[in-house]
Amino acid sequence: MSPPALAPELLLMIATFLQENRDILSLSLTNRRTHSLTLPHLYRNDIRTRQTSSLFWAAYNGQAATARNCLAFGADPNVSISDDQRQYLHCWQAICPELPYAGGTPMHVAVMRGHVDLAEMLLRAGADVNAVNWRGETALILASGLGMEGFCRRLLAMDKIDAGICNPDTGSALSAACRGGHDGIVRVLLDCGKVRVDANTRGGNQSEPAIIAAAYGGHERIVEMLLDAGADVNTNFGRKWPWSPITAATSEGRAGVMRLLLGRGAEVDDPDLFLLIAAGSGSAGAVRVILDCFGGSNMLLGGLVSGERSHGKLLDGHEASYQPTYRKSSPRSLNRLQLMLPCALETAAYIGARDVVEVLLSSGADINAHCGLLGVALCAAAAGGRVELVEMLLDRGADIDAPGGPRYTNALGAALDQGHTAVVEVLRSRGATESRTSRTC
């Protein structure tokens, strides 16, 4: 007698002896009659033995019918992976690939995957709107960062919502929306009356203020909205070093945001330092902002542009002040070597920012100024392998045999040491003196 022909009681008894969900599912798929009889047992077994993995699967794949069945048979909408289950993350990854990296509840998974309807179902079933995942993110923080404006409005309309929850990495919902450039969500959060525009602490956690996140991303309209709402233009987020909105905008070359912040009272204690930061961003527009706002040649030609600030002075008194430009999350931040280059022209030449070099030279910078580890701009360009920039500097009158500072004897020595054969050929064709000896720093 085949299993489908058995009495219902016997089929259910057989199902109870099956421990694995895949075995119960195989029995359930025999025919419609068997399916209708064993389906409840399948869901209940999953809830009992696997912490409702089927609900996580449904949330990840947007399967509303499966989620509805899980909830109907007693699944907890606030279920999460317990600490003792984290050792089995390789198993969970097969069900929900994003779960091992974020943890959380089915609500977090549904929001991360953009399944708004399923997230709404979980809310109606009693999901905790303020639950946090392993990274300290709520559903509102995730939705704000992903630009889900409609769902954010739905969450903010709930009485129990705490819109001010922060975590050290992604910050608050407002910071997440600012970082993603979602101005519509920023407006919703500011208008709801549940968010403080200047709040960046909650429960002992310090996170990046929203205005710094917006300035770093170059979202000019959002920065203006935050300033109009009362954000502090000079707020300082410093775990290890100072990090203000103007510093964040300058480090990424956000010229428009820089002009806005400076026009609204942003403080710049050391214009020379900010010129270096702007040059390191590779943005000619950012360099022009600093030159325009702080006097151009009248103020800066005696500082970083001409290279009169010595390398020793940087190390003795300015090393700490250069640290705001070193930010691991920034694709354009200055690396450790560039932090040791106290000359904006040298820094721009090393990273190959030709437009920045042009702006600095047109503003009166000395093309043969000596400063930093690499000595002169030509040596910096050669060490960085910038062929076109080397040719441009030579055409503009750079001394081809100028000393290369404490690291290299000259430009040709820097190119030889770094293995930039194309630069070596250009320099030799222009008559550079042969020298490969490197100096220790």
PyMOL commands that set and color helices and strands:
alter all, ss='L'
color gray80, all
select helices_A, chain A and resi 3-5+8-17+21-28+32-49+53-61+64-72+83-95+99-102+106-113+116-124+139-146+149-156+173-180+183-191+210-217+220-228+245-251+255-263+271-281+284-293+297-300+311-318+320-325+336-339+344-351+354-362+377-383+387-395+411-418+421-429
alter helices_A, ss='H'
color red, helices_A
select strands_A, chain A and resi 201-202+205-206
alter strands_A, ss='S'
color yellow, strands_A
deselect
rebuild
show_as cartoon
